[in-house]
Amino acid sequence: MIAFLTLAYVAVLFVLIKMKIVPNSAMTWLTTIIWIVVLFIFLFIPMQWGAPSGPVRVMTRAVQIVPNVSGQVTEIAVRPNAPLKQGDLLFQIDPEPFQIAVDLASASKVRVETQVKQDQDALVAAQAQLRRAEANRDLAQSQFDDDKQLVDRGVIAENRLETRQANLDSAESVVEEVEATISKLEAEIGAVTADGVVAKVAEASSQLEQAIWNLEQTSVLAPSDGYVTNLALSVGQRVTNLPLAPAMVFVDTSEKVIVAEINQNQLRYVKADQLAEIAFKTEPGRVISAKVETVLQIASQGQAIVSGNLLTAGTIQAEPFMIRIVLDNPEDDAVMTPGNAGTVAIYTESVAFTHVIRKVMIRMEAIMNYIIPGL
């Protein structure tokens, strides 16, 4: 742009000299240098922060599809680059092993519920047995006490008292055994969760739910609207739930963002809601109106990565900051293909007289996009 304005100034000088308004002298032509200096100092340098410009691109998420379960692929339900809706089937993993696990977990839950019912019945029986054992113990104790009085008075022989003692000891041991059985049964039945479910029944239910969830995960679904690209997966291959072995790449088209890079020394007056214009490479000759959505208040140099190394000297750079841009016209979303690149011009409230030059420059760049492939 400065070359264009300088050529225009030279053309004006040439006309003025031909019209003999100014003399054709070296001093006259040296004013061209003064013109260039004035342009730099009073126009182009202030324009860098009054109407900053930088590269812009359209971005979206590329999601690595990693299934939640491992298994053999039995069906591929998608075609490369075909549009998909959230929840559409991507591929199917052989469900048979997981159905078997569901059947086993279901049978285990039934068995555990039966065991709980048996434990409850056994507890009732043990409590009745305890009452009989306590009655037998009380009887043995009474017989022992009566015979002890008779032995003390010399009515009966002392060896009979020994028999009564043996009977009492046996009755007491039966009571202790039954009490231990009751304690064990009460511990089994009394171990309940916060919602009052017996613990081993809750455990069996959780195992069944986990097995059902695993079975459901054999159908791998689209996480959002988008499409699958670079599809290499085929029927018969085995996929794993390891994050280092994704099965395919899913391009998320549900949300696309326009991100611009603005140098740090040009960022001082940039704020949200300021007007902007974009010249995309895919739309040569056209300037699209937009505005600043937000200024991302961090660059990669501001990220502290935890490691055992000190910061290496000389690695600090003045990296550009990222600016999120939104288009004014929703109909222009058609040009927002992920990967589209171009140039953005942002018009701040500072040095507004420089905006005209930036508007001319962005339109010149839009026209040059017909023939210049790079930025």
Rosetta blueprint (number, residue, H / E / L):
1 M L
2 I H
3 A H
4 F H
5 L H
6 T H
7 L H
8 A H
9 Y H
10 V H
11 A H
12 V H
13 L H
14 F H
15 V H
16 L H
17 I H
18 K H
19 M L
20 K L
21 I L
22 V L
23 P L
24 N L
25 S L
26 A H
27 M H
28 T H
29 W H
30 L H
31 T H
32 T H
33 I H
34 I H
35 W H
36 I H
37 V H
38 V H
39 L H
40 F H
41 I H
42 F H
43 L H
44 F H
45 I H
46 P H
47 M H
48 Q H
49 W H
50 G H
51 A L
52 P L
53 S E
54 G E
55 P E
56 V E
57 R E
58 V E
59 M E
60 T L
61 R L
62 A E
63 V E
64 Q E
65 I E
66 V L
67 P L
68 N L
69 V L
70 S L
71 G E
72 Q E
73 V E
74 T E
75 E E
76 I E
77 A L
78 V L
79 R L
80 P L
81 N L
82 A L
83 P L
84 L E
85 K L
86 Q L
87 G L
88 D L
89 L E
90 L E
91 F E
92 Q E
93 I E
94 D L
95 P L
96 E H
97 P H
98 F H
99 Q H
100 I H
101 A H
102 V H
103 D H
104 L H
105 A H
106 S H
107 A H
108 S H
109 K H
110 V H
111 R H
112 V H
113 E H
114 T H
115 Q H
116 V H
117 K H
118 Q H
119 D H
120 Q H
121 D H
122 A H
123 L H
124 V H
125 A H
126 A H
127 Q H
128 A H
129 Q H
130 L H
131 R H
132 R H
133 A H
134 E H
135 A H
136 N H
137 R H
138 D H
139 L H
140 A H
141 Q H
142 S H
143 Q H
144 F H
145 D H
146 D H
147 D H
148 K H
149 Q H
150 L H
151 V H
152 D H
153 R L
154 G L
155 V L
156 I L
157 A L
158 E H
159 N H
160 R H
161 L H
162 E H
163 T H
164 R H
165 Q H
166 A H
167 N H
168 L H
169 D H
170 S H
171 A H
172 E H
173 S H
174 V H
175 V H
176 E H
177 E H
178 V H
179 E H
180 A H
181 T H
182 I H
183 S H
184 K H
185 L H
186 E H
187 A H
188 E H
189 I H
190 G H
191 A L
192 V E
193 T L
194 A L
195 D L
196 G L
197 V L
198 V E
199 A H
200 K H
201 V H
202 A H
203 E H
204 A H
205 S H
206 S H
207 Q H
208 L H
209 E H
210 Q H
211 A H
212 I H
213 W H
214 N H
215 L H
216 E H
217 Q L
218 T L
219 S E
220 V E
221 L E
222 A L
223 P L
224 S L
225 D L
226 G E
227 Y E
228 V E
229 T E
230 N L
231 L L
232 A L
233 L L
234 S L
235 V L
236 G L
237 Q L
238 R E
239 V E
240 T L
241 N L
242 L L
243 P L
244 L L
245 A L
246 P L
247 A L
248 M E
249 V E
250 F E
251 V E
252 D E
253 T L
254 S L
255 E L
256 K L
257 V E
258 I E
259 V E
260 A E
261 E E
262 I E
263 N L
264 Q H
265 N H
266 Q H
267 L L
268 R L
269 Y L
270 V L
271 K L
272 A L
273 D L
274 Q L
275 L E
276 A E
277 E E
278 I E
279 A E
280 F E
281 K L
282 T L
283 E L
284 P L
285 G L
286 R L
287 V L
288 I E
289 S E
290 A E
291 K E
292 V E
293 E E
294 T E
295 V E
296 L L
297 Q L
298 I L
299 A L
300 S H
301 Q H
302 G H
303 Q L
304 A L
305 I L
306 V L
307 S L
308 G L
309 N L
310 L L
311 L L
312 T L
313 A L
314 G L
315 T L
316 I L
317 Q L
318 A L
319 E L
320 P L
321 F E
322 M E
323 I E
324 R E
325 I E
326 V E
327 L E
328 D L
329 N L
330 P H
331 E H
332 D H
333 D H
334 A H
335 V H
336 M L
337 T L
338 P L
339 G L
340 N L
341 A E
342 G E
343 T E
344 V E
345 A E
346 I E
347 Y E
348 T L
349 E L
350 S L
351 V L
352 A H
353 F H
354 T H
355 H H
356 V H
357 I H
358 R H
359 K H
360 V H
361 M H
362 I H
363 R H
364 M H
365 E H
366 A H
367 I H
368 M H
369 N L
370 Y L
371 I L
372 I L
373 P L
374 G L
375 L L
